[in-house]
Amino acid sequence: MNFQPLQVEGELLSNRRVGAYHLITIVVPGIPERIRPGNFVALSVGGESTSTLLRRSFSVYQAQERGLYGGTLELVISAHGAGTRWLAALAPHQMINVVGPLGRPFPLPKDPVHALLVGGGYGSAPLFMLADALRQRGCRVDMALGAASADRLFGTLEARRVTNALSIATDDGSLGVQGRVTDAARSILERANIDVIYACGPMPMLSALTTLGGEFGVMVQCAVEESMACGIGICMTCVLPVRGNDDVVRMSRSCVDGPVFAGDRVLWESIGSVPEETLGAPKASEH
Amino acid sequence: MTSIRVVPKGGRGVSAEVNLESKLGTLVLPSPVLTASGCAASGKELSQFVDLTTIGAVVTKSIMMSPRSGRATPRMAETPSGMLNSIGLQGPGIDDFLEHDIPWLASKGVRTMVSIAGNDVEEFGRLAARVKRAGDSVVALEVNISCPNVANRGLVFACQPHSAAEVISIVRRNVGGAFPIFAKLSPDVTDIVEIAKACVDAGATGLSLINTLLGMVINTETLKPALAGVTGGLSGPAIRPVAVRAVWQVHAALPHVPLIGMGGILTGEDAFEFILAGASAIAIGTANFHDPSALTRVQKELSVLLAERGFSALQDAIGFAHRKV
């Protein structure tokens, strides 16, 4: 089930560098207890007289209902634009407006299955809460983390704590095996009897994992990273082509229809275009 | 009537009741604060943050006859104090809209202004007739003749007085004499007053000013246009002075025609500017993305500001900046 989102003025508790990223902890009463693995929050950036009006959306790394200072959220920031640079430079006690929980969380299995969790770069952030939830249900959890280089991996230490087995792959071989995280996922699929894959990371990784899951007959639950302006379902900018249960392809909003989609429902190759079979797709004469 | 008790700044316990009632021709709304079409879907999502029965009305995302996928992504680019969008009128089509969205809005008691967009003049007429029969929760029609996200600029009806008038005439004919119709106009024209007059002469009750401005951003990493649709509509505070100017000019020329002002309203003070320029109501668009509670906040801030400036009723402030002292 989904909780109704709240809009809360949060206070920054801490901000520390973790590899190439910043891990920020925000005190936001009311939101942490509503977060399920895979939910995200949307932050306003730039302060009161901001000229960057669009919200920045982040999946939740950790949500603590009760801490010394009240409920907190931990988010992983990769500073690559005006908004994320502002967030990465936040100092304790600065205020940040937070909306959440948003989006549909990862669906959890009823039975104690063997799950493989795959994260690309800081896309691994939501997988740790998920691993906890799965293990509480008696699931066995393997994890594969990949990135361009060691400093762009996130959560390798935490991963050892919450998983039964961890594989690491980097493009430059600076940590783990040299290669793609999808190669690491393949070798796990070859040796273990995986029932379900959960993944979060760049679109090409999710696309490749969906193909891989298909090869092994394993369902892949993908949390997509699509740029959003609002996070709450009104701006219509974060759409991607998804085949519904009625077999109709629609431009679906990743914020409210996702961010978690069954991989085999997403038309990965068509992202960035409108496939001809989409409901209401332009005919050659229009648009 | 929505009246909010306020204590003006420095007023030391002096409280004021500001009457926010907004009159748009025969349409009387308890508040001048509306959602801007295309920035609130059909209200359901924002209802998690705002009690939509307390604002003037929800103006729905423009609805078309058939389902429409909209354009490819990227559809959005952030710009200084604003954004470009290139959605391309994505929507489920009128049948689905009348089956799901209107009943939901009606069940919640939300006053609704339905925005319609047609591919041609006849489609506007047919949509208007369908919406008019949709029940009492629909209090007005907004006719979107100015969406910039269509491939053929010749289909932006609001760019020419005669094509704008042609659409408004058929809509008026199909909904009958008294039903409130608002024509939404584009600022991307040489003389917006000329277009406004043509719409009013053709039967528009009032005008919604303004739609987005056509703009473009180029991505300096990919060396290509940032939007898949190449161009998009610019919105947000960056366009507010253009919008205030349009409201000012049209109100000066047509002082008795009700105007809905919009374009970059983020605060009650911004809304007040539009009222002073001549708008009888205002709409909140891009601000909903920034702050999902913006509708409630702007309404409160506007009420406080009206009281601070000595207005006991919104009606008295409309077009006040035009008055010769």
Interface residues (C-beta under 8 A of the other chain):
Chain A: Q4 P5 Q7 S44 S51 T52 L53 L54 R55 A82 N97 V99 E226 S227 A229 C230 I232 G233 I234 C235 M236 T237 C238 V239 L240 R250 M251 V256 I271 G272 S273 V274 T278 L279 G280 A281 P282 E286 H287
Chain B: C39 A40 A41 E45 L46 Q48 F49 K61 S66 P67 R68 S69 G70 R71 A72 T73 P74 R75 M76 E78 P80 S81 G82 M83 N85 I87 G88 Q90 G91 G93 N119 V150 A151 A228 G236 P237 L266 T286 A287 N288 F289 H290 D291 P292 S293
